[in-house]
Amino acid sequence: MNNPNNRLVYIDLIKVFLTCLVVIHHAGQPYGNTGGVWIFSENQQLDYLPTFFFFNAAYMMGFYFFISGYFMYFSLKRKSKTIFIQERLIKLGIPLLVFVVIIFTPLHFLLSDKDTDYISFAFDLYFNQPPLSLGHLWFVASLLMYSFVYLLLEPLLSKNSNQIPLKNWHPFIYLAFLIPVNVFVRQYYPIDKWVTWGIPIEVAHLPQYFSLFLLGIIFNKNKWLENIKISTGLIYLGLALAIFLSKSFIYNLLPKLWGESLVESFLCVGLCLGFIVIFKKYFNKMNIITKMLSDNSYGIYLFHVLIVIGLQLIFKDLPINTNLKFFFVSILGIAISCAMSHFLRKNKLISRVI
């Protein structure tokens, strides 16, 4: 089912699902062991959150890049490259500048010991302490970079105009590529190690993110979303869950990097394909709530971290169960971010960006 802008309703709803999942993921940071760093940690930790975080890390942002690549192909077919670049710079570049220059860098400077000047501090933050300078907008920066890289590759990729039918074994070809590449990369750049290569990048997930971005384009070009079978998605989803449930055995059988990459990669492919066919079959219609969330999904992504942190600090010393804190921060984080985006988008200039 296509909407007037050539957008697939069920893919828009997957984007809504992922956006809410990102908010919930960040809402849970103080309440479960993430392996990363957050502003504070709750004394009572929720045992189920590490598994939740593991699932999210396996596919969530990669799926975002897949959808972004898919929709970008529509954009490039409807407009010139010049207009496309201008729109990318407006929708992605402006939020980056605003958050880096007005929010993240000044905030980190105020929280620092200030034993250096502001310019030196900003330079050090960007190049030596990634991704603090961009925060969650690393995704926006990466998407902007991927868009420009694709423009360079596009003449080469568009030489073959013939559509290739999707086969059930195609995902295995992708997995056969992704798993060893991940192992090779992570020997030098383990998970959560960030570098600044023009922009802050977590190199360990770069093969997954960029390849899924390109796959989104390939899926659109070959109309694979229209032809994918429900059985294909469910088979890969079932295989991914079976591998996840067997991960202790796999970790004992294989070297650490190979085991982790195998489990993560199968989860990524299985969850992405599984959600595609499930949403296509059962969630292909908007209602007033999902329409509101869809219209404001980008704004929710942009604003949610500051709102979530504020809510976490409000709930920090309240004498209520950690599960309830996690629940309320998640729901209120989504609702307040959506409302903020909705009202800001009433301004014509802001609506061009978000």
C-alpha positions in Angstrom: 0.0 0.0 0.0 1.6 3.2 -1.1 0.7 6.6 0.1 0.7 9.7 -2.1 4.4 10.3 -1.6 5.4 6.8 -2.7 6.0 5.9 0.9 5.0 2.4 2.1 2.7 2.7 5.2 4.1 -0.4 6.9 7.7 0.8 6.4 6.6 4.2 7.9 5.2 2.2 10.9 8.4 0.3 11.3 10.2 3.6 11.4 7.7 4.7 14.2 8.4 1.4 16.0 12.2 2.0 15.8 11.9 5.6 16.9 9.9 4.6 20.0 12.4 1.8 20.6 15.3 4.3 20.5 13.6 6.4 23.1 12.9 3.3 25.3 16.5 2.2 24.9 17.8 5.5 26.2 15.1 5.6 28.9 16.5 2.3 30.2 20.1 3.4 30.4 20.3 4.1 34.1 18.2 1.0 35.0 20.2 -1.8 33.4 23.8 -2.7 32.6 24.5 -1.3 29.1 28.2 -1.7 28.9 28.3 2.0 28.0 28.3 5.2 29.9 25.3 7.3 31.1 24.8 10.4 33.2 24.0 8.3 36.3 23.1 4.7 37.3 20.2 3.6 39.5 21.0 1.4 42.5 18.3 -1.2 41.6 19.2 -2.7 38.2 16.6 -4.5 36.0 17.9 -7.9 35.0 16.0 -8.1 31.7 17.4 -4.9 30.3 20.8 -6.2 29.2 19.1 -8.7 26.9 16.8 -5.9 25.7 19.9 -3.7 24.9 21.6 -6.6 23.2 18.7 -7.2 20.8 18.5 -3.4 20.1 22.2 -3.1 19.4 22.1 -6.1 17.0 19.6 -4.5 14.5 18.0 -1.3 15.6 20.2 1.4 14.0 21.1 -0.9 11.1 17.4 -1.1 10.3 17.2 2.7 10.5 19.9 2.9 7.9 18.2 0.3 5.7 15.0 2.4 5.7 16.9 5.6 5.1 18.6 4.1 2.1 15.3 2.7 0.8 13.6 6.1 0.9 16.6 7.9 -0.4 16.3 6.0 -3.6 12.8 7.5 -4.0 14.2 11.0 -3.4 17.0 10.7 -6.0 14.5 9.4 -8.6 12.2 12.4 -8.1 14.7 15.3 -8.0 18.1 16.5 -9.3 21.3 15.7 -7.4 21.7 19.4 -6.6 18.3 19.7 -5.0 18.9 16.4 -3.2 22.1 17.7 -1.7 20.4 21.0 -0.7 17.7 19.1 1.1 20.1 16.7 2.8 22.1 19.7 4.1 18.9 21.3 5.4 17.4 18.3 7.1 20.6 16.7 8.3 23.2 19.4 8.4 21.2 22.1 10.2 20.2 19.8 13.2 23.9 18.8 13.4 25.1 22.3 13.6 22.4 23.4 16.1 23.0 20.5 18.5 26.8 20.6 18.3 27.2 24.4 18.5 24.3 25.4 20.7 23.6 22.3 22.9 26.2 19.5 23.2 29.5 21.5 23.2 28.4 24.3 25.5 26.8 21.7 27.9 30.0 19.6 28.1 32.1 22.8 28.6 29.9 23.9 31.5 30.2 20.5 33.1 34.0 20.4 32.6 36.7 21.8 34.9 37.2 24.6 32.3 41.0 24.7 32.5 41.2 25.5 28.8 39.6 28.0 26.4 36.3 27.2 24.7 37.7 26.7 21.2 40.4 24.3 22.3 37.9 22.4 24.4 35.5 22.1 21.4 38.3 20.9 19.2 39.4 18.3 21.7 35.8 17.2 22.3 35.1 16.6 18.6 38.4 14.9 17.7 39.5 13.2 20.9 36.3 12.3 22.7 33.8 11.0 20.2 30.9 10.8 20.2 30.3 13.3 23.0 30.3 16.2 20.6 27.4 14.7 18.6 25.6 12.6 21.1 22.8 10.6 19.5 23.1 12.7 16.4 26.0 10.5 15.3 23.3 8.7 13.3 22.4 11.9 11.5 26.0 12.7 10.7 26.6 9.1 9.4 23.5 9.3 7.3 24.7 12.6 5.7 28.1 11.0 5.0 26.5 7.8 3.6 24.3 10.0 1.3 27.3 11.7 -0.2 29.3 8.5 -0.6 26.3 6.9 -2.4 26.2 9.9 -4.8 29.8 9.1 -5.7 29.0 5.4 -6.2 25.6 5.9 -7.9 27.0 6.0 -11.5 28.7 2.7 -10.9 25.7 1.1 -9.1 23.2 2.2 -11.7 24.9 0.7 -14.7 22.8 -2.4 -14.5 19.2 -1.4 -14.8 17.8 -4.9 -14.8 15.9 -6.0 -11.7 17.2 -9.0 -9.9 14.5 -11.3 -8.2 14.9 -11.8 -4.5 16.0 -15.4 -3.7 15.7 -17.1 -0.3 19.4 -17.7 -0.2 20.3 -14.0 -0.8 20.4 -13.2 2.9 22.9 -16.0 3.5 25.2 -14.3 0.9 25.0 -11.1 2.9 25.7 -13.0 6.1 28.7 -14.7 4.5 30.0 -11.2 3.8 29.1 -9.4 7.0 30.3 -12.0 9.6 34.0 -12.2 8.6 34.1 -8.5 7.8 32.9 -7.7 11.4 35.5 -10.1 12.8 38.3 -8.5 10.9 37.2 -4.9 11.8 36.6 -5.7 15.5 40.1 -7.1 15.9 41.3 -3.5 15.7 38.1 -1.5 16.7 36.1 -3.3 19.3 32.5 -2.4 20.1 32.1 1.0 21.8 35.5 2.2 20.5 34.8 5.5 18.7 37.1 7.4 16.4 36.7 10.7 14.5 37.1 10.1 10.8 35.6 13.4 9.7 32.7 12.5 11.9 32.5 10.4 15.1 32.2 6.7 14.1 31.9 3.5 16.0 33.9 1.5 13.5 32.8 -1.9 14.9 29.3 -1.4 13.5 30.3 0.5 10.3 30.1 -2.6 8.0 26.6 -3.4 9.2 25.3 0.2 9.0 26.7 1.1 5.6 25.9 -2.2 4.0 22.3 -2.1 5.2 22.0 1.5 3.9 23.1 0.3 0.5 20.8 -2.8 0.8 17.9 -0.4 1.4 18.7 1.2 -2.0 19.1 -2.2 -3.6 15.7 -3.4 -2.2 14.0 -0.4 -3.6 15.7 -0.6 -7.0 14.8 -4.3 -7.4 11.3 -4.0 -5.7 12.2 -6.7 -3.2 9.9 -5.4 -0.5 7.0 -5.9 -2.9 8.1 -9.5 -3.7 9.4 -10.7 -0.3 7.5 -13.8 0.9 6.2 -14.0 4.4 7.7 -17.4 4.8 11.2 -16.0 3.9 11.0 -13.4 6.7 9.6 -15.8 9.3 12.2 -18.5 8.5 15.1 -16.1 9.0 13.4 -14.7 12.1 13.0 -18.2 13.5 16.6 -19.0 12.6 17.9 -15.9 14.3 16.0 -16.6 17.5 17.2 -20.2 17.6 20.8 -19.0 17.2 20.3 -16.4 19.9 18.9 -19.1 22.3 22.0 -21.2 21.4 24.5 -18.4 21.9 26.1 -20.0 25.0 26.9 -23.1 23.0 28.1 -20.9 20.0 30.3 -18.8 22.3 31.9 -22.0 23.7 32.4 -23.5 20.3 33.8 -20.5 18.4 36.4 -17.8 19.2 34.8 -14.8 20.9 34.8 -12.4 17.9 33.4 -15.1 15.6 30.7 -16.1 18.0 29.6 -12.6 18.8 29.6 -11.6 15.1 27.6 -14.7 14.1 24.9 -14.2 16.7 24.6 -10.5 16.1 24.6 -10.7 12.3 21.9 -13.5 12.3 19.8 -11.5 14.7 20.2 -8.4 12.6 19.1 -10.1 9.4 16.4 -12.2 11.0 14.8 -9.4 13.0 14.9 -7.0 10.0 13.3 -9.5 7.6 10.9 -10.7 10.2 9.6 -7.3 11.1 9.3 -6.4 7.4 6.9 -9.3 6.7 5.0 -9.0 10.0 4.4 -5.3 9.6 3.6 -5.8 5.9 1.0 -8.4 6.7 -0.5 -7.1 10.0 0.4 -3.4 10.4 -0.2 -1.6 7.1 -2.7 1.0 8.2 -2.3 4.3 10.0 -4.5 5.6 12.9 -4.4 9.0 14.4 -1.7 8.1 17.0 0.6 6.4 14.6 0.1 9.2 12.0 1.1 11.7 14.7 4.2 9.6 15.6 5.1 9.1 11.9 4.9 12.8 11.1 7.1 13.6 14.0 9.5 10.6 14.1 12.5 12.7 13.1 11.7 15.4 15.6 11.2 12.7 18.3 14.7 11.3 17.5 16.3 14.8 17.6 14.8 15.9 20.9 14.2 12.8 23.0 17.6 12.4 24.7 17.5 15.8 26.5 13.8 15.1 27.5 14.6 11.5 28.7 17.6 12.7 30.8 15.4 15.4 32.3 12.7 12.8 33.2 15.3 10.4 34.6 16.7 13.1 36.9 13.1 14.0 38.0 12.3 10.3 38.9 15.8 9.6 40.3 15.0 10.2 44.0 11.3 9.3 43.9 10.5 6.3 46.1 9.0 4.2 43.4 10.0 0.8 41.8 12.6 1.0 39.1 10.3 -0.8 36.7 7.8 2.0 37.0 10.5 4.6 36.5 11.6 2.9 33.3 7.9 2.7 32.2 7.1 6.3 32.9 10.3 7.7 31.5 9.7 5.7 28.3 6.1 6.7 27.8 6.5 10.3 28.8 9.7 10.6 26.7 7.9 9.5 23.6 4.8 11.7 24.3 6.7 14.9 25.2 9.2 14.6 22.4 6.3 14.0 19.9 4.4 17.0 21.3 7.5 19.2 21.1 8.1 18.2 17.5 4.5 18.7 16.6 4.3 22.3 17.9 7.7 23.3 16.6 6.7 22.0 13.1 3.9 24.6 13.0 6.7 27.1 12.2 7.3 26.9 8.4 11.0 27.3 8.6 11.4 24.6 11.3 9.0 22.3 9.4 11.5 22.3 6.5 14.0 20.7 8.7 12.0 18.3 10.9 
